[in-house]
Structure formats: C-alpha cells, structure tokens
Amino acid sequence: MKFEKLNPDQLEKAANMLKAIAHPVRIAIINQLENGKKLTVTEIHELLNIEQSTTSHHLGILKDKGVLASKRDGKNSYYFLKHENLTEIMRCISQCACN
C-alpha cells in the first residue's frame, strides 16, 4: 500500500508505531523478537541485561501502539511481533545507521 492511499487514521497509527519503535531499548527488544520468536519479560530482560521493570515498561508501550502482541501461557506472557514485516523496517534502519 502506498502512503498516499492511507487515510488520516491509518497515517496516525503508522506514526504512533514509528514513535514507539524510536527508542534504543525498544529497537533492541524488536531485534530479539525477529523471525517469529516469542519471549517472556524475563527472557528479554536477561538477554538485554536491563531491569525487568524497565523491560515491562517498554513492552507495554510497544504493545499499546500495536507493534507487539502477547499470548498468555500459564503464568507467562509471551511477547511477539504483531506484524512480522516490521523486521524489514528494522533491517532498513540498521543499514542506514551503519552508513
């Protein structure tokens, strides 16, 4: 879909998703969830070596803005990318940051 075909509500949603992604910790979280991975808060905080409360905070923002989704399994909630094609955006950003 081309940008000019997006209605104002869709443009607003897209902008909010990009704003939510635009944080180093959130980019790192998204990178951990590439390729269909589903991880718990504990797994993410251990992988990134950040506080669990900080991890939960950032996961909440990403979920609220439609970047992530979660599924409960027993005591654990597993977080995953709501739209797997977000990894293409992350690859593009990564390539641009390296130049």
N, C-alpha and C positions, 0 to 999 in steps of 0.2 A: 504494500500500500504506500502510495506517495504521500508526502507531508501535506500537499495542498488538498488532498482528499479527506484529511482528518477534520472532523468538526471541532468546534471550540472545546467541548468537554473532553474529547479524546486528546487534544493537544495539551490540555491542563493535566490530564492523567499522566501523559508521557513526560511532561516537565517535572511533575512531582516524583515520578520514578527516578528520573535522572538526578534530581536533587538528593534523593535518598541514597543513591549509589555514591554520590560525590563526597566520600569520606574515606581516608586510608583504611580504617578498620573494616568498614563495610565492603570495600573492594576486596580486602583480604578474605573476608567471610565468603563472598561470592566466588572467589577463586577456589576456595576449599569445596564448594558445592558443585563444581563443574562436573560434567559427564554423568549427570543423574544421581550423584551422591546424596545420601540422606544422613545427616549428622545431628546428634543431640547438642544441647547447650554445652554440656560437659566436654564432649569430644572437640567442639570448636574452640572452647576456651583453652583446652590443653594444647591443641595444635598451634594456636596463635600466641600462646603464653600471655594471655591477658586475663584480668579478673572475670569471674563468672558473672558478676552483676553488670559489668561493662558489656560483656558478650550478650547478655539478655536484653539490655537496653538497645543495642544496635540491631539485634534480631527483631525486636518489636517494631522498630522504625521501618525496617525493610519489609516486614510482613504487612504493616499498616498501609504502606504505599504500593502494595501489590507486586513487590519484587520476589518475595519468598512466600511459601505456604508451609504449613506444618501438618503432621499427622500424628495423633496420639497412639502409642502402643504400650499399654500397661502404664507404668509410672513415667515413661519417657515420651517426650515430644520430639519428633524427627523433623528437621527443617530441610527444605529443598527449594531449588529454583522453581518458581511458578511458571516461568517461561524459559525453557532451555535455550532459546535463541538469544537470550541475554549474554551468553558466553561469547557470541560474535562481537557484541559491543565491547566486552571486556578485552577481547583479543585486539580489537582496533585501538582501544585506549592504550593498551600495553605497547603496541608497536609505535604509536605516536609518542609515548613517553620515552622510548629508547632512542629517538632521533634527536 
